[in-house]
Amino acid sequence: MKETILIDTSEVIKLLNFSIESLRKYKTRGLIKPCTAIWGKDLFDKEDILTRKKIIESCRKNGMGFDKIVKYIKAYEMNKNIPFEFNNFKEAKTLLIIEDDESVGEFLIKYLRRAFFVNELIIFHATDGKSGIKIAREVPQDLIILDMVLDVGMDGMAVYKELIKDTWTNQSKFIFISGNFDFQSKKGIFFKKPIDMKNFVAKIEELIELKKIQRKKAFC
């Protein structure tokens, strides 16, 4: 069993080259977390802190702001196979797949990773509506792929209504998928299962580009 090396707050500050204020900011957002506490003193896993340092430095090297750092650290925490070196990409595309059938979700993830360049995609996968809403609220998404028929808990329509009424997620773009019924919305495109994957990938690129244009206009 690998030994966990514990370090205190002062050592974390040195490793990350942070000020106390910066560390407080990252802890408040849940990006730096102690793994235990002894006599009221926070202790951190050194290896975990070094991994987070690598993510932060890679983001900064590529000109990414704090929101992007949040996104990559959240992906790391969810044990996704995300890259820490981004090659020539300034922006990775971020997708959230809300699909309760794990085999379908895994197929979509594998197909999309092959369809896009290495390091171009970060993909989150939620297997129920409640988890999907939580991820969407925590991590900025370029596109949400939503199965309209979810067997456990909230169905796709309930998830969609919850997301569009939330100020944090109401500008999201969607691809709706279902084998049972059609659904139309100005916020996205519908695909009936089995999915035409070539057209599916093309629409993903189209919607992400549209989201990027809208984001730029919002800050003009």
C-alpha positions as CSV (number, residue, x, y, z in Angstrom):
1,M,0.0,0.0,0.0
2,K,1.3,3.4,-1.0
3,E,2.1,5.7,2.0
4,T,0.3,9.0,2.2
5,I,2.6,11.9,3.0
6,L,0.7,14.6,4.9
7,I,1.7,18.2,4.8
8,D,0.3,21.3,6.7
9,T,-1.0,24.6,5.4
10,S,2.3,26.3,5.4
11,E,3.8,23.6,3.2
12,V,0.9,23.8,0.8
13,I,1.5,27.5,0.4
14,K,5.1,26.9,-0.4
15,L,4.4,24.1,-2.9
16,L,1.8,26.1,-4.7
17,N,3.6,29.4,-4.4
18,F,0.3,30.9,-3.1
19,S,-0.4,33.7,-0.8
20,I,-2.7,33.0,2.2
21,E,-5.5,34.9,0.4
22,S,-5.1,32.7,-2.7
23,L,-5.2,29.5,-0.7
24,R,-8.3,30.7,1.1
25,K,-9.9,31.4,-2.3
26,Y,-9.2,28.0,-3.6
27,K,-10.3,26.3,-0.3
28,T,-13.6,28.3,-0.4
29,R,-14.3,27.0,-3.9
30,G,-13.4,23.4,-2.8
31,L,-10.4,23.3,-5.1
32,I,-7.9,22.6,-2.3
33,K,-9.1,20.2,0.4
34,P,-7.5,18.8,3.5
35,C,-7.7,15.1,3.8
36,T,-7.8,15.1,7.6
37,A,-7.3,17.3,10.6
38,I,-5.3,16.7,13.8
39,W,-5.9,18.9,16.9
40,G,-7.7,21.4,14.7
41,K,-4.9,21.6,12.2
42,D,-5.6,20.9,8.5
43,L,-3.4,18.3,6.9
44,F,-3.2,17.7,3.1
45,D,-2.1,14.8,0.9
46,K,1.1,15.9,-0.7
47,E,0.7,13.9,-3.9
48,D,-2.9,15.3,-4.4
49,I,-1.6,18.9,-3.9
50,L,1.2,18.3,-6.4
51,T,-1.4,17.0,-9.0
52,R,-3.5,20.1,-8.4
53,K,-0.4,22.2,-8.8
54,K,0.2,20.7,-12.2
55,I,-3.3,21.4,-13.3
56,I,-3.2,25.0,-12.1
57,E,0.2,25.6,-13.8
58,S,-0.9,24.0,-17.0
59,C,-4.0,26.2,-17.1
60,R,-2.1,29.4,-16.4
61,K,0.5,28.4,-19.0
62,N,-2.2,28.3,-21.6
63,G,-3.7,31.6,-20.6
64,M,-6.8,30.2,-18.8
65,G,-8.6,32.0,-16.1
66,F,-9.9,30.9,-12.7
67,D,-13.1,29.4,-14.1
68,K,-11.1,27.1,-16.3
69,I,-9.0,26.0,-13.4
70,V,-12.2,25.2,-11.6
71,K,-13.3,23.1,-14.5
72,Y,-10.1,21.0,-14.8
73,I,-9.8,20.4,-11.0
74,K,-13.4,19.3,-10.8
75,A,-12.8,16.9,-13.7
76,Y,-9.7,15.5,-11.9
77,E,-11.8,15.0,-8.7
78,M,-14.3,13.0,-10.7
79,N,-11.5,10.7,-11.8
80,K,-11.9,11.6,-15.4
81,N,-8.9,10.9,-17.7
82,I,-8.2,14.5,-18.4
83,P,-4.9,15.9,-19.8
84,F,-2.6,18.0,-17.7
85,E,-0.6,19.2,-20.7
86,F,-2.8,20.8,-23.3
87,N,-0.3,20.9,-26.2
88,N,-1.5,23.8,-28.5
89,F,-5.0,24.0,-27.3
90,K,-6.0,27.2,-25.6
91,E,-9.5,26.0,-24.8
92,A,-10.7,22.4,-24.3
93,K,-14.4,21.7,-25.1
94,T,-16.4,20.6,-22.1
95,L,-19.4,18.3,-22.5
96,L,-21.8,16.9,-19.9
97,I,-23.5,13.6,-20.8
98,I,-26.6,12.8,-18.7
99,E,-27.4,9.2,-19.6
100,D,-28.5,6.5,-17.2
101,D,-27.6,3.6,-19.4
102,E,-23.9,3.3,-18.6
103,S,-23.1,1.3,-21.8
104,V,-24.6,4.1,-23.9
105,G,-22.7,6.7,-21.9
106,E,-19.4,4.8,-22.3
107,F,-20.0,4.4,-26.0
108,L,-20.6,8.1,-26.5
109,I,-17.5,9.0,-24.5
110,K,-15.2,6.6,-26.4
111,Y,-16.6,7.7,-29.8
112,L,-16.3,11.4,-29.1
113,R,-12.7,11.0,-27.8
114,R,-11.8,9.3,-31.1
115,A,-13.7,12.0,-33.1
116,F,-11.9,14.9,-31.6
117,F,-8.2,15.7,-31.3
118,V,-6.3,14.5,-28.2
119,N,-6.8,16.9,-25.3
120,E,-9.6,18.7,-27.1
121,L,-12.5,17.3,-25.0
122,I,-13.3,17.1,-21.3
123,I,-16.3,14.9,-20.8
124,F,-18.4,14.5,-17.6
125,H,-20.9,11.6,-17.3
126,A,-23.8,11.6,-14.9
127,T,-25.9,8.5,-14.7
128,D,-29.0,10.2,-13.1
129,G,-30.6,13.6,-13.4
130,K,-29.8,14.8,-9.9
131,S,-26.1,14.2,-10.4
132,G,-26.2,15.9,-13.8
133,I,-27.7,19.0,-12.4
134,K,-25.1,19.1,-9.6
135,I,-22.2,18.8,-12.2
136,A,-23.8,21.4,-14.5
137,R,-24.0,23.9,-11.6
138,E,-20.4,23.3,-10.4
139,V,-18.6,23.2,-13.7
140,P,-19.0,25.5,-16.8
141,Q,-20.2,23.4,-19.7
142,D,-20.1,24.1,-23.4
143,L,-22.8,21.5,-24.2
144,I,-25.1,19.2,-22.3
145,I,-26.1,15.9,-23.9
146,L,-29.4,14.9,-22.2
147,D,-31.2,11.6,-22.4
148,M,-34.9,12.5,-22.1
149,V,-35.8,9.1,-20.6
150,L,-34.1,8.5,-17.3
151,D,-35.3,5.5,-15.3
152,V,-34.0,6.6,-11.9
153,G,-35.3,9.8,-10.1
154,M,-35.9,12.8,-12.3
155,D,-36.7,12.3,-16.0
156,G,-35.0,14.2,-18.7
157,M,-37.7,16.8,-19.0
158,A,-37.6,17.6,-15.3
159,V,-33.8,17.9,-15.5
160,Y,-34.1,20.3,-18.5
161,K,-36.7,22.5,-16.8
162,E,-34.5,22.7,-13.7
163,L,-31.4,23.7,-15.7
164,I,-33.1,26.4,-17.8
165,K,-34.6,28.1,-14.8
166,D,-31.2,28.3,-13.0
167,T,-29.2,31.5,-13.8
168,W,-26.0,29.5,-13.8
169,T,-27.1,27.0,-16.4
170,N,-29.9,28.7,-18.4
171,Q,-27.6,29.6,-21.3
172,S,-26.5,26.1,-21.8
173,K,-26.8,24.4,-25.2
174,F,-28.3,21.0,-25.4
175,I,-28.4,17.9,-27.5
176,F,-31.5,15.8,-26.5
177,I,-31.5,12.1,-27.2
178,S,-34.2,9.5,-26.9
179,G,-35.4,6.3,-28.5
180,N,-39.0,6.8,-27.5
181,F,-40.2,10.4,-28.4
182,D,-39.2,13.6,-30.1
183,F,-38.5,16.8,-28.3
184,Q,-37.8,20.2,-29.8
185,S,-36.4,23.3,-28.1
186,K,-34.7,26.5,-29.3
187,K,-31.9,25.7,-26.9
188,G,-30.8,22.5,-28.7
189,I,-31.2,19.7,-31.2
190,F,-32.9,16.4,-30.9
191,F,-31.4,13.0,-32.0
192,K,-33.4,9.8,-32.0
193,K,-31.7,6.6,-30.9
194,P,-29.9,4.8,-32.6
195,I,-27.9,8.0,-33.2
196,D,-26.4,9.0,-36.5
197,M,-22.9,9.6,-35.0
198,K,-21.4,11.4,-37.9
199,N,-24.2,14.0,-37.8
200,F,-24.1,14.0,-34.0
201,V,-20.4,15.0,-34.0
202,A,-21.0,17.7,-36.5
203,K,-23.9,19.2,-34.4
204,I,-21.7,19.1,-31.3
205,E,-19.1,21.2,-33.0
206,E,-21.8,23.6,-34.4
207,L,-23.4,24.1,-31.0
208,I,-20.1,24.6,-29.2
209,E,-19.1,27.2,-31.7
210,L,-22.4,29.0,-31.3
211,K,-22.0,29.0,-27.5
212,K,-18.5,30.5,-28.0
213,I,-19.9,33.3,-30.2
214,Q,-22.6,34.1,-27.7
215,R,-20.1,34.1,-24.9
216,K,-17.9,36.6,-26.7
217,K,-20.9,38.9,-27.4
218,A,-21.9,38.8,-23.8
219,F,-18.5,40.3,-22.8
220,C,-18.3,42.9,-25.6
